[in-house]
């Protein structure tokens, strides 16, 4: 593990793997860099991979108050450690953060795995997500915050979540519960941000799984069309929890092109 200091003084931890052109990985919501460990290993044969903990997660610090701009500065700091420019990949809400960052940080190519923007006509998560999380965290109800995310945002059945609360990994998920409000801020109202997309000039690939919610494919296609240099790729048979062995060759092909 290595560290770099972000602009506001926050320590950001990362793992450096492999050799070759640098690629920075941005994890999604409710996880830390360990969630990207397998894809990091897959990419390390072709790239120098920088797999970092977003602020508030794992081995990174968490200077308050939270601001999306600070997370963008964290990415910029990691890119600085990578030599000053890099490919950037983000997963889920981390893909949205990567899209926001690509507007201003030195990114050469951008790849996004299933940014969960919701098309028109599809029900959206509750508008008061941020306040709900912040209230529950302030009251020490971390488990309730995770349950709210799983049921109200992801849409998992309550009985499945009730079972999840008995699993050994639940404590680790609760430890990250305060960051749910961070990702909710990043997602905003879940509308596909066509104006933001239009300002991202670097070559960008938006990837979705063919076995996920059908609207994920629609979102990927709409977002890619809004990007000046965008393309879409559908990985048939893949859901949101994508197989790294399927995803990595697609990323390698795109970054190396």
C-alpha positions, 0 to 999 in steps of 0.5 A, spaced: 500 500 500 502 507 498 499 513 500 498 520 496 496 527 500 490 530 496 489 538 496 485 538 502 490 534 506 486 528 506 491 521 505 488 517 500 491 510 500 492 506 494 495 499 491 500 499 485 500 493 481 503 491 474 507 495 469 505 499 463 501 505 461 497 507 468 490 506 469 486 509 475 480 505 478 474 508 482 470 503 486 462 504 486 458 505 492 458 501 499 465 498 497 472 500 498 478 498 493 478 491 495 471 490 491 476 492 485 482 487 487 480 482 482 479 487 476 486 490 478 489 483 478 486 482 471 489 489 468 496 488 471 498 484 466 498 490 461 497 496 465 500 499 471 494 499 476 492 504 481 487 501 485 485 507 491 480 507 497 475 513 496 475 518 502 472 515 508 473 508 506 478 503 507 485 506 509 484 513 506 482 519 510 475 523 510 476 530 511 469 533 513 465 536 510 464 532 504 464 535 497 464 532 490 470 536 488 474 533 494 473 526 491 475 529 484 481 532 487 483 525 490 483 522 483 487 528 481 492 526 486 492 519 484 493 521 477 499 525 480 502 519 483 501 515 476 505 520 473 500 526 471 496 523 466 492 516 466 486 512 463 480 512 468 475 507 469 469 507 474 464 502 476 457 504 478 456 510 482 464 511 481 463 511 474 459 517 475 464 520 479 469 518 474 465 522 469 465 528 473 472 528 474 474 527 467 471 534 465 477 537 469 483 532 471 488 529 466 485 523 463 487 520 456 481 515 456 475 514 460 471 507 461 464 507 465 461 500 468 454 501 468 453 508 471 446 508 474 443 514 471 435 512 470 432 513 464 425 517 463 419 513 465 423 508 470 422 509 478 428 513 481 430 512 488 427 517 493 429 524 493 431 525 500 436 519 500 442 524 503 438 526 509 435 519 510 442 517 510 445 522 514 440 522 520 441 514 521 448 515 521 448 521 526 443 516 530 448 510 530 443 506 525 448 504 520 445 497 519 439 501 518 442 506 513 445 500 509 438 496 509 435 503 506 440 503 501 439 495 499 431 496 499 429 503 497 435 504 492 437 497 489 430 494 490 432 488 494 427 484 497 426 486 505 427 478 506 433 478 502 436 484 506 434 481 513 438 475 511 444 479 509 444 482 516 446 476 519 452 474 514 459 475 517 460 481 511 455 485 514 459 489 519 464 491 513 458 494 510 456 497 516 463 500 517 462 504 510 455 506 511 457 514 512 459 514 505 452 512 502 450 519 503 457 521 499 454 517 493 447 519 493 450 526 492 454 524 486 448 521 483 444 527 484 437 526 481 439 520 477 438 524 471 442 522 465 447 528 465 447 530 457 450 537 459 456 534 463 457 528 458 457 534 452 463 537 456 467 530 456 472 530 450 476 524 451 474 518 448 469 514 453 466 507 453 460 506 456 459 499 458 453 495 461 451 488 462 446 484 457 443 480 463 442 487 468 436 491 468 434 493 461 434 500 463 442 499 464 443 498 457 438 504 455 442 508 460 449 506 457 446 508 449 443 514 451 450 517 455 454 514 450 450 518 444 451 524 449 459 524 449 463 527 443 467 521 443 463 516 446 461 508 444 457 503 448 459 496 449 454 491 452 457 485 455 451 479 454 450 475 460 453 480 465 449 483 471 452 489 475 457 484 479 461 483 472 466 478 471 473 481 471 475 476 466 470 478 461 471 485 463 478 486 463 479 484 455 474 489 453 478 495 457 485 493 455 482 493 448 479 500 449 485 503 452 490 500 448 487 502 441 
